């Protein structure tokens, strides 16, 4: 899913985050969505003091959370 498709999804769901989440969950359950997650770069997490940085796998839930923030 590219940025244009994400914004089209937002419009088709009238900006309702519950509906957007449901559609994103469906998308990431498809073969294409799983492939996207498999190829996604790791996300960086920082501690409060900023000293500990580690990469974690981009999970379906993390991807959905980040995309929902994007369409805010």
C-alpha positions in Angstrom: 0.0 0.0 0.0 1.5 3.3 -1.0 0.7 6.8 0.4 -1.9 7.5 -2.2 -3.8 4.3 -1.5 -3.6 5.0 2.3 -5.2 8.4 1.8 -7.8 6.9 -0.5 -8.5 4.3 2.3 -8.9 7.2 4.8 -11.4 8.9 2.5 -13.4 5.8 1.8 -13.7 5.2 5.6 -14.6 8.9 6.2 -11.6 9.2 8.4 -13.1 6.8 11.0 -10.1 5.2 12.7 -12.0 2.1 13.7 -12.9 1.4 10.0 -9.4 2.3 8.8 -8.0 -0.2 11.4 -10.3 -3.0 10.2 -9.3 -2.4 6.5 -5.6 -2.3 7.4 -6.0 -5.5 9.3 -7.6 -7.1 6.3 -4.8 -5.8 4.1 -2.0 -7.1 6.2 -3.7 -10.5 6.3 -3.4 -10.8 2.5 -0.4 -12.3 0.7 0.7 -8.8 -0.4 0.3 -7.3 3.1 2.4 -10.1 4.6 5.0 -9.6 1.9 5.2 -5.9 2.8 5.7 -6.7 6.5 8.4 -9.3 5.7 10.3 -6.7 3.6 9.7 -3.7 6.0 12.8 -2.3 7.7 13.1 -2.7 11.4 11.7 0.0 13.6 14.0 1.8 16.0 13.0 2.1 19.6 14.7 4.4 22.0 14.8 4.4 25.8 13.8 7.5 27.7 17.4 8.5 28.2 18.2 7.9 24.5 21.1 5.6 25.3 19.6 2.3 24.3 18.6 2.0 20.7 17.5 -1.3 19.2 15.7 -2.5 16.1 12.6 -4.6 16.3 10.6 -6.3 13.6 7.8 -4.4 12.1 4.7 -6.4 13.2 1.2 -6.1 11.8 0.1 -4.3 14.9 3.0 -1.9 14.9 2.5 -1.1 11.2 -1.2 -0.5 11.7 -0.4 1.8 14.7 2.1 3.8 12.7 -0.2 4.1 9.7 -3.1 5.3 11.9 -0.8 8.0 13.2 0.0 8.9 9.7 -3.6 9.5 8.7 -4.4 11.0 12.1 
